[in-house]
Amino acid sequence: MFSHLTMPVRVAWEDLQERLFFLPPFPDELDPLALFSMLLVVGLLVGEWLRATLGWPKVIGYVLAGTLFGPSVLGWISIEALAQIRPIADAALGILMLEIGRRLDLRWLRDNHELLRATLGEITLSFATIFLFAWAVVGLIPAWAAAAAAVTMASAPAVVLLTVEESGAQGQVTERIILHTALSAAASFVVFAVVVGVVHAEYSEHWANAVVHPLWVVVGGLIIAWLMARIALLVAALLPKRSLAQVFILAATALLAVGTARMLAVPVFLTLFLMGVILSCTDRQKTLSYTHLPEGHWLLAIILFVVVGASLPWPDFTWLIGLQAIGLLGVRALAKIAALAWAGGGLTGAKRVLVGIGIQPLSATAVFMAYEIAGLYPEIGRSSLSLPLFAAAIMELVGPALCRLALVRAGETVDTEKSTGGVA
C-alpha cells in the first residue's frame, strides 16, 4: 500500500538520481524510528482527546494507539521494530517502578497491624483464587497456573501512579491504593522468582536451573539495586538538595541499573523497584527524599504503554480465551475487594471497597512478566500464558478507568479542569 501511494514520487525521485548522484535510494518503507515517533504523537493526541471529551485516563489512549498501529491490527510497527524499541520501554517501566518503590512506606505498615493484615490477606487471596481458577476451571497444569497467578495477582504500579498523578489525588484512599499496589507488586516479584524455578523443574533436564535461576533473578536484582542506590546517594550528597543535578543523578543511575539488568538477564522491573525501596529505606540524610523526577516521565509513559499496546497478541484471541480472561479478572477483583473489606485498617467499609476497586489495574508489569516467563520455553509458554496476557489486555483499557473512579468517588481528586497532571 505504501509503495502504491508513493509510486509518482518514486518515479520523480529516481529521475533526480540520474542527475544528483548523492541521493539515497527511494525508501520502500518508512524508517522504524520515524514510524514509532509518529505513533507516539498519535498516542499522545488520542490520550489527550479521550481525557478532554470523555474524562478517561490518558493511559487508555496510549494503549489504544499502540494496539491499532501495532503488528496485531494495521501492522505499521513491525515485530522487528518493537524489538528495537524494547530497551526504551524497559527504561520507561524501570523509572516508573523506581518511583513506586520510593513511595513504599514500610514503617507505616509496621506500625499498623490492621493494614498489615489487609495486605497479607489481599496478596494471599489474590494468588490462591487466580491459581485455583487457572488450574481447576481453565485446566492449566499447576506450573503454568502458578505462572498465571504470579503475573496477574498484582496491581499495575505504573498505571496506578500515573492515574493518581493525573487526577491530582491526595488522601487516605489514595495512599492506601499506592501502598497496596506497591506491596502486591513486591509480593508478585517474589512469587515470580519461585515460579521461574517451578517452570524449570517441570521442563528443564538439569535440576540446577530450578534453583540457580530464581537465585540469579532475586540476588542479581538486589545487588544491582543496592549498588546503584549507593552510587546515587553518594554522588547526590555532594550536590545541592532538590537541584537539577540531583534529578540528573537519579535518572542516570536508574538508566545505568536498567542497562546492567538487561546485560545480566535480570528483570528490569524487579531491579528498579528494589532500587526505589532501598533508596526509600536507606536515605537517612534525606539526600534524595525530596528529589522527584520531572513530569517528563509522562513522556516515558507514552512510550511504555504504546509499546505494551503494540505487544499484545490479539491475533491469538478467541472467544473462549476471552471469556476465561474475564472470569480470571472477576475472581481476582472479588478476592482483592473481599480481602480489604474484611481486614479493616482504620477506614470505613465503603472506603475499603474503593481501595479494592482502585488496585484493580493490570498492565505493563504483567505483560513484561508474562513474556519473561514465556521466554524460558517459547514453544510451550506463549500458549500457556495467553490467559494472563489477554486478562492484562482487557485491563489495559478498563483498569485505569476503575482506578480513577475509585479516586473520584473517594472525593480525593482535584477538579479535572484545574488539574495540570500529565503532558498537557
ABEGO torsion letter per residue (X at the ends): XAAAAAAAAAAAAAAAAAABAABBBBBABBBAAAAAAAAAAAAAAAAAAAAAAAGBBAAAAAAAAAAAABAABAGABBAAAAAAAAAAAAAAAAAAAAAAAAABBAAAAAABAAAAAAAAAAAAAAAAAAAAAAAAAAGBBAAAAAAAAAAAABBBAAAAAAAAAAAGBBEAAAAAAAAAAAAAAAAAAAAAAAAAAAAAAAABABAAAAAAAAAAAAAAAAAAAAAAAAAAAAAAAABBBGBAAAAAAAAAAAAAAAAAAAAAGBBAAAAAAAAAAAAAAABAAGAAAABBBBAAAAAAAAAAAAAAAAABBAAABBAAAAAAAAAAAAAAAAAAAAAAAAAEGGBBAAAAAAAAAAAABBBAAAAAAAAAAAAABAAAAAAAAAAAAAAAAAAAAAAAAAAAAAAAAAGABBBAAABABEAX
